[in-house]
Amino acid sequence: NAGVTQTPKFRVLKTGQSMTLLCAQDMNHEYMYWYRQDPGMGLRLIHYSVGEGTTAKGEVPDGYNVSRLKKQNFLLGLESAAPSQTSVYFCASSISGLNSPLHFGNGTRLTVT
Amino acid sequence: AQTVTQSQPEMSVQEAETVTLSCTYDTSENNYYLFWYKQPPSRQMILVIRQEAYKQQNATENRFSVNFQKAAKSFSLKISDSQLGDTAMYFCAFGTSYGKLTFGQGTILTVHP
């Protein structure tokens, strides 16, 4: 039972490079989320999705794009990485939003030099 | 917009003793949930306990309990009989529509033998 799987676990990028982070869940959850965690700031919501084919902006969406073409996958893209995007990225999913708990992946540590 | 404040950056406790972590929040919403998450050095986000705002009874989960004061917008976590495995970063979080969470800055808890 894999739960929420994030790929890759670590990545180093140069400024201006692009990359995609993959989140996959095998629990048939409708809702999926991308958060970033920075020291002293807790986790902040980047984008989220309430179902296949839908996406919406969270608290800190600038510089990121997302896609939810399949229900089980939620992709986070960085088109032109900046040092300010150095962070740990967490994906999460839930069955039905507010009254169901979030299941988190183990995070991706991204460093932009 | 919601805000969540954890005023204790670090706390420490002796094994088997009790510790309380503080959390306050600000919102104009009526329907919401409150959560405490634990993040050990492994980086995994683990749900400790959750509280529905419409319930007056405080939630408990084994050694973990909350003191939910809705009028004061306070949501503290009490850990009884602290164990070495409780050493972690603890995040308070506010949950609203679509399951979006707003996190506090976190409190590092160290349990000493």
Interface residues (C-beta under 8 A of the other chain):
Chain A: Y31 Y33 Y35 G40 M41 G42 L43 R44 L45 Y48 V50 A56 G58 E59 V88 F90 A92 S94 S96 G97 L98 N99 S100 P101 L102 F104 N106 G107
Chain B: V4 N31 Y32 Y33 F35 S42 R43 Q44 M45 L47 R50 E52 F91 A93 G95 T96 S97 Y98 G99 K100 L101 T102 F103 G104 Q105 G106
